[in-house]
Amino acid sequence: MKPLSDLTDTPCNYLIECAVAQGRIPIAYTCSMVPDALLSVNPLFPVKVRAPSVEGTESADIYLSSVICSYTRSILEYALDGRYDFCRGWIFTASCDHMRRCFDNLEYLRRPEFIHILDVPHKTTPEGIRWLADENISEISCHAMGAFTCNPRIKTIVDIGGQDVKGIALADDGSVREFAMNDKCAAGTGRFFEAMSRVFRMDIESFSELSLKARRIEPVTSQCSVFAETEVIGLLAKRTPPHEVAAGIQAAVAKRCFTLLKRVGVRPLLAVTGGCAKNRGLVKALADVIGMEVASLSVDPQIIGALGAAVFARKRCA
């Protein structure tokens, strides 16, 4: 395993150094949507950029919002630190707003020799649609199957991850009946709770327990992560009890999740998956707002999607 760890411990490993010594030109790319075959045409050499063992994103945070995903901020942090200077160019796709912001800052701050957003064509054909239906299993389907495997009585899932929130309605066989997704805003996601825990100057685990001490809920009305952070700072400055403010945060997120779930239809049992399922205060707030018991899972809620993928793989290999 040592040679493999050597390849992943640094952005520029010995394979890249060998390619450069042979006259190849390393071109950095960030997203799996980039057709790396185009970057393999001699003498080009594709390099999927990573930020292994990044210790902080203080420099990147000056230019990127705190709600931008950690991968994007880590890439920019390493770029500002000169860790990707061995690359002769950069290729992006317009895959998400986060990467477009990274592109803008990288182009302005580092002025690489070559940087370009590749306009990847999107084309559907009957053959492609059939292949997608037969071969490609979505993250949504994996979460549904994982929860169904844990408890076949589960009919509704709210998956609250680091960057998005999904509401999933299950059919009786564990397949997806309907789903809705909020991926345009970080409010109510893991990134949001990380920001809130910093305001309270405590780790995320302690913050998740804080609201359980509250007998009263202090309303937090802002829907935007940035505005909510400002509102919470103001409430704490007025010496509002921290546990009551924390309860208000959890209730606000729970109401946001309930709004999403109503789009797909809520049926018992309800399960919460994703990293935020470990937030006991949020799980309690969800149960209170929805008026429905939240099912306990026999598997770590963060790996429910992986469990579902494993179940699908086993069925295909059978």
C-alpha positions, 0 to 999 in steps of 0.5 A: 500500500505504500506506493499507492499512498505515495501517489495520493499524499501530494498533488505532484507525485512521482508519476507526474514528475516522470511524465514531465521529464519525458516532455509531457505537458501536465494539464489540470482538470477538476471535474469528472465531466471533463473528457480527460481523453482529450487531455491525453493527446500527446504531448498533453498529460491530464492531472485530476487536481486534489488537495490532500492533507489540506490543513485549512482554507484561510487564503481561499476563504478570503475570495470564496464564500464559506458556503462554497464546497470544501473541495473547491476552496481546498483547490483554490487554497493549494493553487494560491500556495503554488502547489499546482504551479507544475501544471501548464494549464487548467481545464474546467467545465461549467458543472456547478457555480462553485467551480465557476467561482474557482475558475474566476478567482484562479484566472484573476489571482494566479493568471495561469499560462492557459485556462479554459472552461470547456463547453461539453456538449449534452446530447441524448439519444434513445441508445444513451437513455437506455444505457443510462436506465440499465447501467447508471444507478443514481445516488437517490436510488442508492439512498432509497435502497440502503434505507429500505435494506435497513428497514423495509417499513421506511417510506420517506427519507430526508437526506441532509448532506454537506451540500444539499438536502433531498426528499425521497419517497419510496415505493413498497419495493424500495425503489424511488417513487418521487424525489425533490432536491435543494442544491441551490443553497447551503442553508440547512446543510452540513456546511450551514451547521458548521458555520453555526457551530463556529458562531457558538464557538463549539464543535459540531457534536456539542452544537448538535446537543445544545438545543436539547436543553431548551424549553423555549425556541427562539425563532430564527427567520432568515432562510439564507445562510449568510443572513441567518449567521448575522441574525444568530450573532445578533441574538447572542449579542442580546444575551438570548440563551444559546440553547434557545437560539440553537433550538431556533436554528434546528426548528428553522432547518426542520421546517425547511426540510418539511417543505421539501418533503411535502413536495414528494409526500410524507408517509411513515416511517420517516428516516433521516440519512446523511451526516446531519442525521447524527445531529440529535437536535435536528432529528428531534426538531424534525420529529416535532415539526412533521409530527412523525416518528423518525426511524432509527437505522441499524447502519451509520446514516452517513453510509446509507447510500454506500449500502444501497450501492452495495446491494445493487452491485450484489444483485447484478453479480448474482 
